[in-house]
Amino acid sequence: MAVGEHDEERPARTLSGRWELFVWAASIAIALLVLKQVFLPFATGNQYYLVIFLGVTLPLVFLCYRTRGSAGSADDGAGHTDNPGPLDWAFAAIALLVGLYPVIPLAIGDAGGGFDAFLDRQGILSTSDVVAGALLLVLILEATRRTTGLVLPLVCLAFLGYSYYGGYLPQNWDIAHAGVDFSQIVNALYNDQSGFYGIPLDVAATYIVLFTIYGAVLSTSGAGKFFVDISFAAFRKSRTAPGRTAAMSGFLLGTVSGSGTATTVSLGAITWPVLRKAGYPKENAGGLLAASGIGAILSPPTLGAAAFIIAEYLETSYLTVLLWAIIPTVLYYLGIVFAVEADARRFGAKSVDVDTPPVGKLLLRGGYHFASLGIIVVFLALDIPPFTAVVYATGVAALFALISQLVTGGSVLTWLRGVADSLAAGIRGALPVIAVCAAAGIITSTITKTGLGQELAAALVDAARALGPNETVILMLTVVFAAVAVSVLGLAVPVTASFIISWVVLGPALSDLGVEPAEVAMFIFYYAVLSEVTPPTALAAVAAAAITGGSVMKTMWQTWKYTLPAFLVPLAFVLTDNGSALLLQQGFVTVVWVTLVSALGVAALAVVTSGWLVGPARWPERVLCVPAALLLLYLQPLSIAIGVGFAVVAVVVHLLGRRTSNEQEPDDATPEDRGGDAEPAAGDGGVRREADEQQHG
């Protein structure tokens, strides 16, 4: 499965015949260019490489993505309705020309040829420079529209409009500025490192594309199936095993795809039949699949594309970002596990016998799939750049795939074709991210030129100050405003774009209030990711509902229920100094007690969302657990003590309520009446009966 086939971006075309062969060959050539840059970089500098990279990848977007989102919107006249048509080829040709224009060694119009001559004209672009830059701007917006929808291009146009018309705003407004001439806008985008060729595109061209290739090689080698099998084997036969398997498989599959929705699709195809047999209602199973899948973007060692941008923005190593993500990832999946334990009892889930070899035998047969992941971590620890580490890891994964092919009777030719397909799939999977990163340069360039980011950050803090009586309340309100803003923005644009926009706009506001850059970056990153499971546009939940056949909106709310603890944990990063321990920013002892307290807070939230403690949790216990969780996650001694008090009271009330209920029950009370392992409710019976019929059919 291609990495980008089921991501937050729109699905790509299904090409056929010579069109598929052409794109396949072009993608392999680009992959070789990327690999060449790792070991033999261009002597003319990184911007020269970025110009070439964008110039050769942007045309592929028009060939691989439709004018509209539905299949068959482009027709080549030969009956292949999903292949590119004349308009797509025209766009691709123009994109190739204007994309490579800065490095073409021929004089065009009134401009001298060559990259050095192009750079010498910075600030005083020729007419042909402005025309080429304007065309590239339009094509990047169109490529972004095709891959992500209309919202992000409209946001970019709004920033461009602000840049050009800022001089017409009332001069007493803080966001007013002198206005930027169109040629200077093009200059900033086309002939400056803060525009199209800024940090976002640099990260896409040097990190993200290599990791998508690595994921494609891992997937081709059979790592995905191995990770699911090892999850089934680890939990064996118990009523909680199906849910635990879905959670663990989601985490492991994330190392293959690095994409939340793609992981959900892969996970659902394999584990949904097991969840159905176990008695999970369709919406609950879909929610579990989406929540487990979206965790792939949060989980080391691959994380999502925004993690690489964090490393570049903060000028730190990617290994450091991975370390920051460890404890939050554990807390995220801990919340899912708590919900799984509750669901298994609340739905009366039953064990399902899955025919898998023992863990030891699976590890002997396919344990080598973990080797390449280990190589990435070890090489990063040795201060080897991540783009070099992932190339070596890809080579190791490919080598093991060759050995596996030969052992199972395959041929070297088959292996070579698999490697070539993986290279092509890696490039094609990265195309939406490349378009988004190029478009993000429009926003970052505008903010840099106009100072808009600082003004918006100041406005956010001023709004909090108007409502808050002291610095603590001001920080709380600013953090809540920022969390809502990132979540809302993420409903409309992909994770990468959401992070970049939020970083340049909201990051300064939090920094001005004394929050450290690492906490700010991870806070924004997590909310950008979690927007992918937020109704009403939770695409991972939509994909899960398509697999289970459940209601889309109900599946979205179930997904939100599973991930609610993750929505509150990032608040702990930024509200108190102790919160930085969750990112391994403090000593060992502090990290341990902060992690334990946070885990207790997550458990309290799980009681609220799942409605289960020792037995069914009634409303008094659930209400008491709300302040317990919030106070525990504030991570200050006094608030922790009060939070523990609320949690203890909730447990006591729950146990007393169960005791009273048991004393009042008649002798013929059902297990459900006693709060024990009940059979599914009437609405779930069809699922159980269907599972039984399929099991015994």
N, C-alpha and C positions, 0 to 999 in steps of 0.2 A: 504494500500500500504506500503510495506517495505521501510524504509528510504533509504536504499542503492540501491533500485531497479533501480532508474533513477538518479544516482548521476554522478559526473565526473568519477567515477570508472566504470569498466565494469559491465554489468548486471550479476546477479547471475544465477545459474542453477534453473530450475523448477523441483524440485524433486518429486517423487511419491512413494506411497506405504510405505514399511518398511523403505526405505531410508529417506523419509521425516519424518517419525515418530522418527527415531533414531536421526536425526539432531535436531528436535524439542525438544526432551527430553534432549539431551546434552546441547542445548542452555539454556533451563530453569535451568538446574543444574548450569551452569556457571553464569546465572543471580542471582541465590540464593547465589553463592559464592561472587559475587560483593556486593550484599546487606549485606551479613554477614560481609564483610570487613569494611563497613561503621560503624557498631555499635559494632562489636567484632573483631578488627584487630588482625592479627597474632602477637603473642608476640615476634617472632623472627625478626620482622622488615619488612619494606616496600619492600625491595629487595626480600625477601623470597616470598611475595605475588606476585610480578611482575614475578618472575620465574614461579610460578604456573599458573598465568593468561596467560602468553604467551604460556606455555606448553599445556594448554587445549584449547586455542582459535586457535592457528596456525593449528592444524589438521583439524579444521572445514573449514578453507579456501580451503583446497584441496578437501573437500567433496562438498563444495557449489559453487566453481568456476571452470570453465572448463580449460583444458590445452590450448585450443585456444578460441578465443572470440565468435565463432559461435556456435549455438545450435547444439547438436548432435555430438560434437567432442569426447565425451566419451561414451562408450557403455558397459553396465554391462552384456551383453549377454542374457538378458531376455526381450529384446524388448523395454526397457526404455532407449532410446538413450541419454537422458539428465541426467541420473543418473551417479554417480562416478563409474569408472572402477577399475580393479586391480591395475593399476599404481597409481591412486589417493589414494586408500586404503593403498598402500605401503608407499607413501609419508606421509599420515596421521599418520601411525603407527610409522614411524621413527621420525616424528616431535614430537609426544607424548613422545617418549623415550628420545631423546636428549634434548627436552625442559624441561622435569622434571628431567633430569640427575643430576643437582646440588643439588636437595633435596631428591633424592632417598637414603634411609638409609643403602644401601648395598654397600660393597666394590666392585668396578668394575675394573678389571685389576690391575694396580699398584697404584690405587688411593683409599684412604680411603673413606668410605661412609658418607653421611650426609652433610647438608648445611654448618655447621661450619667448617668441614674439607675441604670443597671446597673453602671457603673463605680463609682459612689458606694457601692454595696453590697459592694465588694471586702473580703473577710475576714469579712463578716457576711451571707452570702447568705440570701435568703428561701427558704421551702419550695419555691416554684415554680422558683426558680433552681436549687436542688439537683436537683429532678426533671428539669428540662430538661437540665442538664449531665450527669446520669447517663444519660439516654436518648441524648444525643449521644455519650457515651463508648462505649456498647454499639454504636451504629450505626457508629462509626468502626472499632471492632474487627471488626465483621461486614464492612464494606467492604474492610478490609485482608485479611480471610480470603478473600473472593471474588476479589480481584485477585492475591494473592501466595501463598495457601495458609495453613495453620494455624499454622506455626511462629512468625511474627512476632506474631500476636495472643497466643499463649501466652507469648512473652517479655514482652509488655506486661503481661499478667495477673500474671506472676511479679513484675515490678517493683511493680505495684499492691499485690500481697499483701505484699511486703517493706515498702512504705511504711506499710501499715495495721497489720501484725502485728510490726513491728520492735521494739516494746516488749516482746514476749514472748520475744525472743531472750536467751540468757544475757548479762548485762551486762558480763561480762569479755571478750566478743567485740568485736573492733574495729568490726565492722559493725553492732553493736546501736545502737538509738536509741530515743527516747521513744515513737515511734509517731505517726501522723498521723490525726486524725479524718476520717471519710468526707467530711463537708461541706467540710473544709479541702482534701482531695484534689481534690474537684470544683472548689473555688474556684481552686486552683492551675492546673487544666487549662482552666477555662472563663472565668475572669475575671482572667487573668494572662498576661503576654506570654511566659512561659516554657513554657506548655502547648500546647494545640492551635494557638494563634496565635503560636507562637514562630518562630525563625529558619528552621527547615525549611519550614514552610508559607509563610512570607514569600518564601523563595527560589522555591518552586514557583509562587506566584501572580504574581511580578514578573519572573522570569527564565525558568524552565523552560518555562512554558506558551507564552511568546513564541517561544522557540527551536523548540518542536515545531510551532508554526504556520509558522515560517520553513522548517523542513525539509519540511513538507507542501507549501508553495508551490513550493519548489525541485523536489520530486519531481513535482508536477503539470506543471511547466514542461518536463519531460524531461531534467533535469540528471542523473538516475541513469543513463539510457541513454548520455548523452554521456560521462560519466566512464568507463564501461566501454569504450566505443568508443575513447576517447583512449588508454586503457591498452593495448588490443589493437594500435592503430596505432603506439604508441611502441616496442614490442618486436618488431613484425613477425614474421618467420619464423625461428625458431631453436628448438632443443630445450629451452632454458630459458625461452622466451617464455611458454608457458602458465602456468607457476608464477609467474613474475614478474608476469604480468598479473593473476593472482588477488590477489597481495599489494598491488599498486598500486591495483587496483579497490577492494579492501577499505578502503584508506585514503581514497580519494576519495569512495566511497559513504557513509562515516561522516559526511561533512559534510552529507549529506542527512538521515540518520536519527538519528545520535547514539546508536544502539542497537546493541549487539553482535550479538544474535541476529537482529534484523531485517536487519542488514547481511549476515549469513551467509546468510540465506534468499534475499535479492535477488541476492547474489553467486553463490550456488550454482546458481540457476536459469539463469544466463547462462553461467558459466564451466565448470560440471561437464561438459557435452558436449565441450568443448575439452580438458579435462584427461583425460577418458576416451580420446579419440582419441590423445592424446600418450602414453598407456600408463600413466597413474597408477592404481595399485590403488585400490579404492573407499575403504578406510580412510585411506590416505595423502592422497588428494584431500580427503576429509571433514575430516581434521585440518588441512590447509592452509586450507580454506575457513573453518573455525571460528576458527583463529588469526588469519587476516587480518580476519575480521569483528569479533572482539572488540576488535581494535586501534582500532576506531572510537571507543570510549569513552575511549581514551587520547590521541586525536589532536586537535591544534588544527585549526581554530579553534572547534569546537563542544564537544568533550569530552563528558563525561557530566554528569548532574544534580549529582553530588557536587562537581564543580568549582566550581559556583556557591556551594555551601555553604562550601567552603574560603575563597572570597573574602569571604564574610560573616563567618565565624568569625575570620579573621585580619585583618579590616578592611582589606583591600587591594583593588586593582583586579582585575577579571577578566582584563585584559590581562597583568598580572603572572603570574597563574596559567597563562595560555597560554604565556608565555615559559618558565616553569618546566618545562612539559611538552615542549618542543621536542626537547632532546637525548635524554631517555628514550624518546620516540616513535621517533626515528631509530634508537636502539639496538634497540628492540623489532622494528622491521621489518628491520633489518640481520640480526638472528638468523634471521628467516624467510627472507630472501634467501640467506643461507649454506646453510640447509637445502634450499632450492629448487635451488641449484647442485649440491649433493651428490646430491639425489634424481634430478635429470635424468640424471646419469651412472650412479648405482647401479641405476636401473630401466631404463636404456637408453632414456630418453624420446626421442621423435622430434618433429620440428617439425610444426606443424599450420598449414595455410594458412587464415587467417581473412580473409574478404572485408570489409575496411574501407578507407575512403578514407585518403589520406596525412594525417599529423598537421597539416600546414599547412592543408589544406582543412577538416579538422574544426574547427580553431581559428577559422577565418574564419566557419564556419557556426554554431558553438555556443560559441565562447570567452566569450561574454557570461555564461555560467553562473559563471565565476570572478569576475565583477565584484562580485556581492553579497557574496561571501566577503571580497574585498579591502576593501569598504566597512566591514565589521564591524571589521577590523583597523585600518584608518585612523582610523575614528571613535573606537575605543578609545584609540588613540595620542593623539588630540586631547582626551582626558579627557572624552569624551561617555559618559554612563552606558551600560552594555551593553544595558539594556532599551530605551533610545532608539535605540542603534545598530542593534539587530536589527530594530526596526520599520522604520527607513529601508532596511535591506538587504532586508527582505521586500517593501517597496514597489518597490524597484528590480527585484527578481526578478519580481514581478508585472507590472511595466511591460514588461520584456523578453519575458515570456510573451505579452503582448498583441501586441507587434510581431511575434513569431514566428507567432502565430495569423493575423494579418492578411496576412503575407507568404505563408503557406502556404494561403491561401484560407479561413481560418476566420472566425468572426464575433465581434463584441464580446459578444454574448449568451452564446456558448459560453465565452468568457474569463471573464465574470462568474460563470457557474455554476462554473467551475473554481476561481476565487478563493473563492467561498462554500464549496465542498466542502473546500478547503484549510483554511479557518478552522474548520470543523466537525471535520475530521480532527485538527487540532492540539489542540483541546480534548479530544476523545475519547482521543487518544494520551497525554495528560498525566494522565488520571484515575487510573491506578494509582499514579503518583508522588505525586499529591495525597493519596491515601489513606495511603500510606506516610509522607509527611511529617507529616500530622496525627497518625498513630500514634506517630511518633518523638517528638512532643511529650510523650507519656506518659512515655517513658523519660528524656528530658532533664529534665523537671519533677521526677521522682522523685529523680534523682541530685542535682539542685540542692537540693531540700528536705532530703534525708537526708545528703548528703555522701558517698554511697556510692562515687562515682567515685574520689575521692582515696584512700579506704580500699583499694579493689581495686588501684589503681595501686601503693600502698605494699606490698601483699601480693606483687605481681608482682616488684617490685624486691627485696624481702626473700628471695623464693625464689631469685632470681639470686645474691644475696649469699651465700646458704647454700652455693651450689655454686662460686662464683667466688673465686679467691684475690686478685684485684686489680680495679681499676676497669675496665680494658680488657675483661677476661673477663666482668665483671658486665654491661657494656654489650652485649657480644656475645650473652650468654645472654638478656638482656632483649629484645633485638631479635629473636632467634630465637623466643622464646616469643610475642612480640607478632605476628610474621608468621604463626605457626601459628594463633594465636587468631583473627586476622582472616580467614584462609583458611577455617578451620572454620566460623566464624560466617557467612561468605559462602555456604557450601554451603546454608544454610537460609533466608536472607533476601536480598532484593534489594540491589544495590550501594549504593543511597542509604541504606537503613536500616543496612546493615553499616558504612558509613563513619561515620554519626552515632554509633552505639553504640560503635564502636571509638575514635572521637575522644574521647568523654567518659570512657571507661574506661581506654584504653591510652595516650592522648595524654599525660596527666599523668605517667605512669611514665617515658616517654622524655624528657619535658621536665625532670623531676627529675634526670636523668642528664646534662643539659647539651646535649641535642639541640635545635636551633633550631626554632621553630614551623613554618617553611616545609618543612623536611626531614621533620618529623613528619607534617604533613598529606599531603604527596605520598607518603610511605612507606605510610601507611594507605590512601590513595586507590588506589594501584597494587595492593596486595594485595586490597582489596575488589573491584576489577575482575577481577583474575586468578582469584579464586575462581569466576568464571563459566566457567572452562575447567578446573577441577579435578575429577577423578573423585571420587565417582561421580555427581555431579549437574551435570555440565557441560552446560547447556541448549543452548549454541551448538553443541556437538558432537552433541547429540541431533538438532538441526535439520539439521545437515550430513549425518548418517547417514541421515536420512529422505530426503534428496535423492539421495544416491549409492547408497543401498541396501546400504551396508556395515554391519558389525557395530557396534552402538552402543558397547560397551565398548572395542573395538579403536580405534574412531574417537576416543574420549575420550583414550586413551593416546597416540595419534598427535598429537592437539592439544596435549597436555601436552608432548610432545617438541618440537614447534615453538616452544612458548612458554617452555621452561625457562630460557633466558637472561633473560627478563623477570622471572622469579621471583627471580633473584639480583641483578640490577642495583639494585633499590630498597635492598638492604642497603648498597650503596655510599653512598647518600644520608646515612645516619645513623651509620656506624661511624667515619668519620674526618672531619676538617675539610675535607680536599680533596674529599670527596664532594659538598659543596654546590656545587662548580663544575659538576656535572651539571645543576644547576638555575639555572645562569647567575648564581650568587651571588658569583662572584669575578672577578678580572681576566681579560683576554682570553687572555694566555699560559697561565695556569693552566687555563682552560676548554679550550683546544686540547689541551694534553698529557693532561689527565684524560680527555677524550673519546676520544683516540686509544688510550690505555691500556685504557679500558673496552671499546672496539671490539675490541681484541685479546683481551680476556677473553671477550667474546661469541663471537668466532671459535673460541676454545679450547673453549667449551661446545658449540658447533655440531659440532665434531669428535666430542665425547663422544656427543651424541645422534644424529647422522646416520651415524656410522661411516665418515666419508670425510675424507681429507686431500688428497693428490695423487691417490691411488687409494684402494681400500678400506682403512680404518684397522683394524688388528688390535688385540687387547686391550692390548698394552703401550703403544701410542701413546695410546689412549683413557684408560687409567689415568693416564698422565703428564699428560694435559691437565686432569684434575680439579683437582689442586693448582695447576696453572698458572692456571686461570680464577679460583679462589678467591683466590689471592694477588694476582693482577692487580687484582681488583675491590676489594681492601682499600685501594688507592690511597695507600699510604705508600711512600717511596723504597725501603726495604729489602725489603719484601714484593714490590714491583714487580720489583726486580732478580732475586729468587729465582724469581718467577713466570715471567719471561722465560727464565730458565735452564731451568726445566721444559719450557717450550714449545719451546725450541731442541733440547733432548734428544729430545723427542717427534718433531720433524721429522726429526732425524738418524736415529733408530731407524726411522722410517717409510721414509725413502729407502734406508737400508741393507737393510731387509727387502724392499723392492720390487726392489732390484738383485739380491739373492740369489735371490728368487723367479723373476725373469726369466731368470737364468743357468741355473736348474734346469728351466725349462719346456721341453717338447718343441717341435719346430718346428710341430706342428699344434695348439698350444694355442689355445683360444678367446679372444676379446676379454675375456670375463669373467674367465678365468684370469689374464690380464695386468693386470687392474684397470682396463681401459679401458672403452669404451662397450659395455656388454653388452646383449643382448636380455633381456627380462623373464624372471624365473624361472618355473618351471613353473606356480606358483600364480597368476602374473600373466598367463600367456599368454592366458587366456580374455578378459581385459580388452582386450589388444592385438588379438586376433582379432576381438572384437566391434567394436572401434573401426574396424579395417580394413574389416570387412564393411559397417559403416554409411557409411564414407567412399567405398567403391567400389560400394556397393549400387546 
